Structures are given as C-alpha cells and as structure tokens.
Amino acid sequence: MPNVVRLGLPGRSDRPLAEHIEDFLADMRAAGKSDATLRNYERDALALAVWYRGDLGAVTTPVLREYLRGLDHLAPATRARHRVSIRALFRWAAEMGLVEADPAEQLPGVKVPEGQPRALQPGEVARILTVITDRRDRLLFQLMADTGVRVSEALSVRLERIRLAAQELTVVGKGKRERTVYLIQTEALGLLRRYLRHQGWLAKDGETITEKGLLFRPDAAKQRAGKAGLPIHYTTIQQRWKGYCQLAKVDATVHQLRHTFATRLVNEGKPLEVVQKVLGHRNPATTQRYAVVSDETVRRALADD
C-alpha cells in the first residue's frame, strides 16, 4: 500500500497519530487487554500511522473508510481485525478528548465467513512432536496438544501454579481469566516431571517444586542478557513451530493443536459443556463449531445401533 497523507478537519490534537500510539497501548494494557489483543492493536495502529501522516485530531470517517478500502485485498478476518483495532484506537482518543467526535464509530462492518476448525490427523501431530528434541519446546507443544491450551496460555504457566499431585495447573486465558487445566492421563504430565527434574526444580519427593516464576523461559543466551523473568515472545514460538513442521513435512499452524484436541474430545463423545469448560470458551456457540466436524461420532453412533 502506498504511503498517503490525508488532511482532515482541525481537531483537538495537533500531534501526529503515530505519537499517540504508545499512550494508547499503555492505557489498553492497564485496562487488562490480553497480550494477543495488544499485539493486534499495535500492529494495526502502526499500519494506519504509516498510511496516514496527519494529526490524530484531523482524522475523519471518510479518511478511515478510504484506508479500509485499501485493505480489500486482505482476508475478511484480517480486515475485520483492522477495523476492531481502529475502533478501539479512536474510542480511546474520543474518551481522552483528542478528537472532537469518534470518526470510527460509523465504520461499516466486515462480514467474515464462518469457517469450521480444521483438525490435524493424529499421525500428523505425532510426526511433528517426534522431531522436537529440545526439552522445553517438546514439553510446550505436548502440553498444547494434550490440553488444548492456547500459546499465550501455555506461556503464562507459573511454577507456583502447578499442582503435580492433583495433576493440574492454572493458566491465564483471554481477558486475564484464570482456569484450571487438567493433566490427567496425558503424556505432558510425564514430560513435565522430567523437565522439572532436569532443570533442578523438583524436590526428591517428586511432588514439590522448589523454583518460582515462569515454567517456559527464554533460551540461555537471553537469560544471560537479563531476560529470564520475561515470557518467551509469541512470534518466537510461531517460528519454532514452523521449523518443526518443516522438518516433519506437515503443513500445520500451532493453533491447530487446539482444534485437534477439541475435535478429539467431541469425537470421543464428551459432552459439549465439558469441552466448553476445558477449552475456556465463554460462548457455547464457539464450542458448538467443533461438533459440526465430528463425523466419527456419527459413524460410531450408527454402528452401535
């Protein structure tokens, strides 16, 4: 997209839009927005600032409509995300008195086709996990495969929130909501014990964790640089997963581990309300999408008649 300067009517802020983004993100972080949401806000706001070099207070609805029309080549879901980010930015600007009126309030919606989750075949998941020799990464992706947690949720696990005897741990999900993740009859539980023992974080009783902080930490080089207390960056995990998929010759996204787990539960006949609780869905309709792809459940039910 070409860089274009658009001048609108004078507003309350005579500073360029780009100079407000840091404040916007700081306030959204303070409001409890998730890391994933903040990444989307930052990426989309910066893209708008590259296209629009004028003052924030001069932005008008026609300017934003023109910008969004320039995104028509993108997938509907991506365009919808840009719209959400822009709405959030200018809602904040209006609340802060930086614009006379919210220019994004009347932006048209983006219709996103409802797609079905695509699960991987069990053999495909196994092929990917088999090529992973790094202890930390193997545990991380096995945990995701065995429990359906999102990347951000897995990276949120803290050692003091792991309960080995109860075979469960706590993650922080969307909206900063905590939920319990069960490790009952999972390969991830054994890998977790071995990883804790290898790291020197497990007492001789095999149950007491002697360390505190994040379970998944940056590589040794970053730890030496003083970043041990910070979580691994989301993009780092995406890149490592992509590399493992290439080694295994499987085309898959890391989020498909969650889809695969959920589909398996439905195919096994688990009640949807149980699947909803396990996945941390607030809306039952989100969980219902997995029932649509559950052909194996239908076959088994017909065979049992």
C-alpha positions in Angstrom: 0.0 0.0 0.0 1.5 3.4 -0.9 2.2 6.0 1.7 -0.5 8.6 1.6 -1.0 11.8 3.6 -4.6 12.7 4.2 -5.6 16.0 5.8 -8.9 16.3 7.5 -10.6 19.0 9.6 -8.8 20.5 12.6 -9.4 18.5 15.8 -8.3 18.8 19.4 -4.9 17.1 18.9 -2.4 18.7 16.6 0.2 15.9 17.2 0.6 13.1 14.5 -1.4 10.0 15.0 1.8 8.0 15.4 2.8 9.9 18.5 -0.3 8.7 20.3 0.1 5.0 19.8 2.4 4.4 22.7 -0.1 6.1 25.1 -3.0 4.2 23.6 -1.2 0.8 24.1 -0.2 1.7 27.7 -3.8 2.5 28.6 -5.1 -0.7 26.9 -2.5 -2.7 28.8 -3.6 -1.0 32.1 -7.2 -1.9 31.2 -6.3 -5.5 31.2 -6.3 -6.3 27.5 -4.6 -9.6 26.6 -1.1 -9.7 25.1 -2.6 -11.0 21.8 -5.0 -8.1 21.6 -2.2 -5.6 22.4 -0.1 -7.1 19.6 -3.0 -6.7 17.2 -3.7 -3.1 18.3 0.0 -2.2 17.9 0.4 -3.8 14.5 -2.8 -2.3 13.1 -2.4 1.2 14.6 1.2 1.4 13.2 0.0 0.3 9.8 -2.6 3.1 9.8 0.1 5.6 11.0 2.3 4.7 8.1 -0.5 5.4 5.7 -1.8 8.5 7.4 0.8 11.0 8.4 -1.5 13.8 9.6 -2.6 14.8 13.1 -4.8 12.5 15.1 -7.4 15.2 15.6 -7.7 15.7 11.9 -8.8 12.1 11.1 -12.3 11.9 9.7 -14.7 9.0 8.9 -14.1 9.3 5.1 -10.3 9.0 5.7 -10.8 5.8 7.7 -13.2 4.4 5.0 -10.6 5.1 2.3 -7.9 3.4 4.4 -10.0 0.3 4.9 -11.0 0.1 1.3 -7.2 -0.1 0.6 -7.2 -3.4 2.6 -9.8 -5.1 0.4 -7.1 -7.5 -0.9 -6.7 -9.0 2.6 -8.7 -11.9 4.0 -12.0 -10.9 5.6 -10.9 -11.9 9.1 -7.8 -9.7 8.7 -9.8 -6.7 7.6 -12.2 -7.3 10.5 -9.3 -7.3 12.9 -8.0 -4.0 11.5 -11.5 -2.5 11.9 -11.6 -3.6 15.5 -8.2 -2.1 16.3 -9.1 1.2 14.6 -12.4 1.3 16.5 -10.5 0.8 19.8 -7.9 3.4 19.0 -10.5 6.2 18.2 -12.8 5.2 21.0 -9.8 5.8 23.3 -9.0 9.0 21.5 -12.6 10.3 22.0 -12.5 9.4 25.7 -9.2 11.2 26.1 -10.6 14.3 24.3 -8.1 14.0 21.5 -10.8 14.1 18.8 -14.0 16.2 18.6 -16.0 13.0 17.8 -15.2 9.4 17.2 -14.6 9.1 13.4 -14.5 5.3 13.6 -17.9 4.9 15.2 -19.8 4.7 11.9 -17.3 2.4 10.0 -19.1 -0.4 8.1 -18.7 -3.9 9.4 -16.8 -6.7 7.7 -18.6 -9.9 7.1 -16.4 -12.9 8.0 -17.4 -16.2 6.5 -17.9 -18.8 9.3 -15.3 -21.4 8.9 -15.0 -24.8 10.6 -11.9 -25.6 12.7 -9.5 -27.9 10.9 -8.1 -30.6 13.0 -4.9 -32.4 12.2 -4.7 -36.2 11.9 -3.3 -38.0 15.0 -0.4 -39.2 12.9 0.5 -35.7 11.8 0.6 -34.4 15.4 2.8 -37.3 16.4 5.2 -36.7 13.4 5.7 -33.1 14.4 6.2 -33.9 18.1 8.7 -36.7 17.3 11.2 -34.3 15.6 11.3 -31.9 18.6 14.5 -32.7 20.6 14.6 -29.5 22.6 13.2 -30.4 26.1 11.4 -27.1 26.7 9.8 -27.0 23.2 8.7 -30.6 23.4 7.0 -30.0 26.7 5.4 -26.8 25.5 3.9 -28.3 22.3 3.0 -31.6 24.0 1.1 -29.6 26.7 -0.8 -27.8 24.0 -1.6 -31.0 22.1 -2.7 -32.8 25.3 -4.8 -30.0 26.8 -5.8 -27.6 24.0 -4.4 -24.5 25.7 -3.5 -21.5 23.5 0.1 -20.4 23.0 -0.4 -17.4 25.3 -2.0 -19.6 28.0 0.9 -22.1 27.9 3.5 -19.3 28.2 1.6 -17.9 31.2 2.1 -21.1 33.3 4.0 -20.3 36.5 5.8 -22.9 38.6 3.9 -22.0 41.8 0.6 -22.6 40.0 1.4 -26.2 39.1 -0.1 -28.9 41.3 1.6 -32.2 40.4 -0.2 -34.3 43.0 -3.5 -33.1 41.7 -2.3 -33.4 38.1 -3.4 -29.9 37.2 -2.1 -26.4 36.7 -3.5 -22.9 36.2 -3.3 -20.8 33.0 -4.3 -17.2 32.3 -6.6 -17.1 29.3 -8.4 -14.4 27.3 -9.5 -11.4 29.3 -6.9 -12.3 32.0 -9.3 -15.0 33.2 -7.7 -17.9 35.1 -8.8 -21.5 34.5 -7.6 -24.9 35.6 -6.0 -27.2 33.1 -6.0 -31.0 33.8 -3.1 -33.2 33.0 -4.8 -36.5 33.9 -3.6 -39.4 31.7 -1.5 -37.1 29.5 2.0 -37.6 28.1 2.6 -33.9 29.1 2.5 -34.8 32.8 5.4 -37.2 32.5 7.3 -34.7 30.3 6.6 -32.0 32.9 8.1 -34.1 35.7 11.2 -35.0 33.7 11.7 -31.3 32.7 11.3 -30.1 36.3 13.8 -32.7 37.4 16.3 -31.9 34.6 16.1 -28.2 35.5 16.7 -28.9 39.2 13.3 -27.5 40.1 11.8 -30.7 41.7 12.5 -31.9 45.2 13.4 -35.5 46.0 9.8 -36.3 46.9 8.9 -35.9 43.2 6.0 -33.6 44.0 7.4 -30.4 45.5 8.5 -27.7 43.0 11.3 -25.7 44.5 11.5 -22.9 42.0 9.2 -20.0 41.3 8.4 -18.0 38.1 7.6 -18.9 34.6 7.7 -22.5 33.5 8.7 -21.7 30.0 11.7 -19.3 29.8 13.8 -17.7 27.1 16.9 -19.5 25.8 20.0 -19.4 27.9 21.5 -16.6 25.8 18.6 -14.3 26.6 18.6 -15.3 30.2 22.3 -14.2 30.4 21.1 -10.9 28.9 18.8 -10.4 31.9 15.6 -11.5 30.3 14.9 -14.6 32.3 11.9 -13.1 34.1 10.2 -12.2 30.8 8.0 -14.6 28.9 9.0 -16.1 25.6 7.7 -13.9 22.8 4.7 -15.3 20.9 6.4 -14.9 17.5 9.4 -17.0 18.7 7.0 -19.9 19.4 5.4 -19.5 16.0 8.8 -19.6 14.3 9.9 -22.6 16.2 6.7 -24.5 15.4 7.0 -23.6 11.7 10.6 -25.0 11.7 9.4 -28.3 13.4 6.6 -28.6 10.9 9.0 -28.3 8.0 11.2 -31.0 9.5 8.2 -33.3 9.9 6.9 -32.3 6.4 3.5 -31.4 7.8 1.6 -28.2 6.9 0.1 -27.0 10.2 -0.4 -24.0 12.4 0.3 -24.1 16.1 -3.3 -23.2 16.8 -4.4 -26.4 15.0 -3.2 -28.3 18.1 -6.1 -26.7 20.0 -8.6 -27.5 17.2 -7.3 -31.1 17.1 -7.7 -31.6 20.8 -11.2 -30.1 20.8 -12.3 -32.3 17.9 -10.9 -35.4 19.5 -12.9 -34.7 22.7 -16.1 -34.3 20.7 -15.4 -37.4 18.6 -14.9 -39.3 21.9 -18.4 -38.3 22.9 -17.5 -35.9 25.6 -20.5 -33.6 26.4 -20.1 -30.1 24.8 -20.4 -28.4 28.2 -17.3 -30.3 29.3 -15.5 -29.4 26.2 -16.5 -25.8 26.7 -15.1 -25.7 30.2 -11.9 -27.5 29.2 -11.2 -25.0 26.4 -12.3 -22.0 28.4 -15.0 -20.8 26.0 -17.4 -18.2 27.3 -19.8 -18.7 24.5 -21.3 -22.2 23.9 -21.6 -21.4 20.2 -17.8 -21.3 19.9 -17.7 -24.9 21.2 -20.6 -26.0 19.0 -18.4 -25.4 15.9 -16.4 -28.5 16.8 -19.5 -30.7 16.8 -20.0 -29.9 13.1 -16.8 -31.7 12.2 -17.4 -34.7 14.4 -18.2 -37.2 11.6 -16.6 -40.0 13.6 -19.1 -39.6 16.4 -22.0 -40.1 13.8 -20.3 -43.2 12.4 -19.8 -44.7 15.9 -23.4 -44.0 16.9 -24.8 -45.6 13.8 -22.6 -48.6 14.3 -23.8 -49.1 17.8 -27.5 -49.2 16.8 
